[in-house]
Amino acid sequence: MQAPPFDVRWLRSTTSTMDVAAKLAHEGAPHGVVIAADEQTAGRGRRGTTWVSPPGAGLYFSFISRPPSGADLITLAAGVAVREGIRAATGLAADLKWPNDVIVDRRKLAGILAEGVAIGSPGQAVVIGVGVNVQAAAYPPEIAARATSLEGELGKAVDRAMVLTEILTALGDRLATLERRPGDILQAWRAASPNAVGTRVEWDGKHGTTAGVDDRGALLVKTTAGVERIIAGELRWMW
């Protein structure tokens, strides 16, 4: 597969690559502009959480995409691409956890954040942020039980540039697939996420068992009252 042309802009340090990329998207930056940083001083994850980003310990970047229509499945497509890129670069096979985590043995290896810019307008964009733990130093000791890293899993040094290249190649391919054949994205995501079926979860004082994702990317949860469709909120996975 030939790598698509991306405009990768490296920063030594920034508050958040998401903030830089969103500003560029507002200013009209085209599809494929990538902001990557060696360090983020205010990296963030989903629902306002902090993504710890010490210098050189992880891969931190944001990708400006210009989807022609709705972006319901863009987070799932990005998850599939990050998983595939990691495997192509390192051989490590990870799983996906709804809605935006790449995991190994239930521990978080990478996270994905998608934020819309001017959605519904002719200049709409979606900024896709990706954080990959490369070294164990990418996360603080207090979350070590819930996190892992490429080098920790593989027991050897990892080339961050190679991981970035493979993820971007897969991301370009999967975003193109999303436009043409969204069903392929759903199929790939479901195959990579065994925990999306049969795992107990809790949210908003409720509990149930995961029953897959629907065709718009929502998580289905089977409860005593029926099947609920989860599109947002914080889930606690009971495994």
C-alpha positions as CSV (number, residue, x, y, z in Angstrom):
1,M,0.0,0.0,0.0
2,Q,1.4,3.4,-1.0
3,A,1.4,5.9,1.9
4,P,-0.9,8.9,1.1
5,P,0.7,12.4,1.1
6,F,0.4,14.0,4.5
7,D,1.7,17.4,5.7
8,V,3.2,16.5,9.0
9,R,4.3,19.4,11.2
10,W,6.4,18.5,14.2
11,L,6.5,20.7,17.3
12,R,9.0,20.3,20.1
13,S,6.4,21.2,22.7
14,T,2.8,22.5,22.6
15,T,-0.2,22.7,25.0
16,S,-2.2,20.3,22.9
17,T,-1.9,19.2,19.3
18,M,-5.7,19.2,19.2
19,D,-5.8,23.0,19.9
20,V,-3.2,23.7,17.1
21,A,-5.0,21.5,14.6
22,A,-8.4,23.0,15.4
23,K,-7.1,26.5,14.8
24,L,-5.6,25.4,11.5
25,A,-8.8,23.7,10.5
26,H,-10.8,26.9,11.2
27,E,-8.3,28.7,9.0
28,G,-8.9,26.3,6.1
29,A,-6.1,23.8,6.4
30,P,-6.8,20.9,4.0
31,H,-7.4,17.2,4.7
32,G,-4.2,15.4,5.8
33,V,-2.5,18.2,7.8
34,V,-1.0,16.5,10.8
35,I,0.3,18.2,14.0
36,A,2.7,16.1,16.0
37,A,4.6,17.0,19.1
38,D,7.4,15.5,21.2
39,E,5.6,16.9,24.3
40,Q,2.2,18.2,25.3
41,T,1.8,20.3,28.4
42,A,-2.0,20.1,28.4
43,G,-2.8,17.0,26.4
44,R,-6.4,15.9,26.8
45,G,-8.6,12.9,26.2
46,R,-12.2,12.2,26.0
47,R,-14.6,14.0,28.3
48,G,-11.9,16.5,29.5
49,T,-9.6,13.9,30.9
50,T,-5.8,14.6,30.9
51,W,-3.5,12.7,28.5
52,V,-0.1,12.7,30.2
53,S,2.5,13.5,27.4
54,P,6.1,13.7,28.7
55,P,8.8,14.5,26.2
56,G,9.6,11.6,23.8
57,A,7.8,9.0,25.7
58,G,4.8,8.7,23.5
59,L,3.3,9.5,20.1
60,Y,1.0,12.5,20.2
61,F,-0.6,13.9,17.1
62,S,-3.8,15.3,15.6
63,F,-5.0,14.8,12.0
64,I,-7.3,17.2,10.2
65,S,-9.9,15.3,8.2
66,R,-12.5,16.9,5.9
67,P,-15.3,14.3,5.7
68,P,-17.8,15.1,3.0
69,S,-20.8,14.1,5.0
70,G,-21.7,12.9,8.5
71,A,-18.9,11.6,10.7
72,D,-20.8,9.1,12.9
73,L,-18.2,6.3,12.5
74,I,-15.1,8.4,12.3
75,T,-13.9,7.5,15.9
76,L,-14.4,3.8,15.1
77,A,-12.6,4.2,11.8
78,A,-9.7,5.9,13.5
79,G,-9.5,3.2,16.2
80,V,-9.3,0.5,13.5
81,A,-6.5,2.5,11.8
82,V,-4.5,3.0,14.9
83,R,-4.7,-0.7,15.8
84,E,-3.7,-1.6,12.2
85,G,-0.8,0.9,12.2
86,I,0.6,-0.4,15.5
87,R,0.4,-3.9,14.3
88,A,2.1,-3.1,10.9
89,A,4.9,-1.2,12.7
90,T,5.5,-3.5,15.6
91,G,3.7,-6.8,15.2
92,L,1.7,-6.1,18.4
93,A,-2.0,-7.2,18.1
94,A,-4.2,-5.1,20.3
95,D,-8.0,-5.0,20.9
96,L,-10.4,-2.0,20.6
97,K,-12.7,-0.9,23.4
98,W,-15.7,1.3,22.8
99,P,-15.6,4.1,21.9
100,N,-12.0,5.2,21.6
101,D,-9.4,3.0,23.3
102,V,-6.8,0.6,22.0
103,I,-6.0,-2.0,24.7
104,V,-3.8,-4.9,25.5
105,D,-5.0,-7.3,28.1
106,R,-7.5,-4.7,29.3
107,R,-4.9,-2.1,29.7
108,K,-4.9,1.1,27.7
109,L,-2.2,1.4,25.0
110,A,-3.6,4.3,23.0
111,G,-6.5,6.7,22.9
112,I,-8.4,8.5,20.2
113,L,-10.3,11.8,20.4
114,A,-12.4,13.2,17.6
115,E,-13.7,16.8,17.7
116,G,-15.8,18.5,15.1
117,V,-15.0,22.0,13.6
118,A,-17.9,23.9,11.9
119,I,-19.9,20.7,11.5
120,G,-22.7,21.2,9.0
121,S,-21.0,24.0,7.1
122,P,-19.2,23.7,3.8
123,G,-15.9,24.0,5.7
124,Q,-16.6,21.3,8.2
125,A,-13.7,19.3,9.6
126,V,-13.1,16.6,12.2
127,V,-9.8,16.7,14.1
128,I,-8.7,13.3,15.1
129,G,-6.3,13.2,18.0
130,V,-4.2,10.1,18.8
131,G,-2.0,9.4,21.8
132,V,0.1,6.2,21.9
133,N,2.1,5.1,24.9
134,V,5.5,4.2,23.5
135,Q,7.5,4.1,26.7
136,A,6.2,3.3,30.2
137,A,7.2,6.9,31.1
138,A,4.2,8.0,29.0
139,Y,1.9,7.4,32.0
140,P,2.4,8.1,35.7
141,P,2.9,5.2,38.1
142,E,-0.5,5.7,39.7
143,I,-2.2,4.5,36.5
144,A,0.2,1.7,35.7
145,A,-2.4,-0.9,36.5
146,R,-4.7,0.5,33.8
147,A,-2.1,1.4,31.1
148,T,0.6,-0.2,29.0
149,S,3.1,0.8,26.4
150,L,4.5,-0.5,23.2
151,E,8.0,-0.9,24.6
152,G,6.6,-2.5,27.8
153,E,4.7,-5.1,25.7
154,L,7.4,-5.8,23.2
155,G,10.4,-5.6,25.6
156,K,12.5,-3.5,23.1
157,A,12.8,0.0,21.7
158,V,10.2,1.2,19.2
159,D,10.7,3.7,16.4
160,R,8.1,6.4,16.9
161,A,8.5,7.7,13.3
162,M,7.7,4.2,11.9
163,V,4.6,3.9,14.1
164,L,3.4,7.3,13.0
165,T,4.0,6.5,9.4
166,E,2.1,3.2,9.6
167,I,-0.8,4.7,11.6
168,L,-1.2,7.6,9.1
169,T,-1.1,5.2,6.2
170,A,-3.9,3.1,7.8
171,L,-5.8,6.2,8.8
172,G,-5.8,7.6,5.2
173,D,-7.0,4.2,3.9
174,R,-9.7,3.7,6.6
175,L,-11.1,7.3,6.2
176,A,-11.4,6.6,2.4
177,T,-13.1,3.3,3.2
178,L,-15.5,5.1,5.5
179,E,-16.7,7.3,2.7
180,R,-17.2,4.4,0.2
181,R,-18.1,1.4,2.4
182,P,-18.9,2.3,6.0
183,G,-20.0,-1.3,6.6
184,D,-16.4,-2.4,6.2
185,I,-15.4,-0.1,9.1
186,L,-18.1,-1.6,11.3
187,Q,-17.0,-5.1,10.3
188,A,-13.3,-4.4,11.1
189,W,-14.1,-2.7,14.4
190,R,-16.4,-5.5,15.6
191,A,-13.8,-8.1,14.7
192,A,-11.2,-6.2,16.8
193,S,-13.4,-5.7,19.8
194,P,-14.5,-8.9,21.5
195,N,-15.4,-7.0,24.7
196,A,-18.2,-5.2,22.8
197,V,-20.3,-8.3,23.3
198,G,-20.9,-10.1,26.6
199,T,-19.0,-7.7,29.0
200,R,-20.8,-6.2,32.0
201,V,-20.8,-2.4,32.2
202,E,-22.2,0.2,34.5
203,W,-23.2,3.8,33.7
204,D,-25.4,6.5,35.3
205,G,-26.5,4.1,38.0
206,K,-27.5,1.4,35.5
207,H,-25.9,-1.8,34.6
208,G,-26.1,-4.4,31.8
209,T,-24.2,-6.5,29.3
210,T,-22.7,-5.2,26.1
211,A,-24.5,-6.4,23.0
212,G,-22.3,-5.0,20.2
213,V,-22.4,-1.7,18.3
214,D,-25.2,-0.6,15.9
215,D,-24.7,0.8,12.4
216,R,-24.1,4.3,13.6
217,G,-21.5,3.3,16.1
218,A,-23.5,3.4,19.3
219,L,-22.8,0.8,22.0
220,L,-25.8,-1.5,22.7
221,V,-26.2,-2.7,26.2
222,K,-28.7,-5.4,27.2
223,T,-30.5,-4.6,30.5
224,T,-33.4,-6.1,32.4
225,A,-35.6,-3.4,30.8
226,G,-34.4,-4.1,27.2
227,V,-31.5,-3.0,25.0
228,E,-30.2,0.6,25.6
229,R,-28.3,2.5,23.0
230,I,-25.3,4.4,24.5
231,I,-23.9,7.3,22.4
232,A,-22.0,9.2,25.2
233,G,-21.2,9.1,28.8
234,E,-18.7,7.4,31.1
235,L,-18.9,3.6,31.2
236,R,-17.3,1.4,33.9
237,W,-16.3,-1.9,32.5
238,M,-16.8,-4.7,35.0
239,W,-14.1,-7.2,34.0
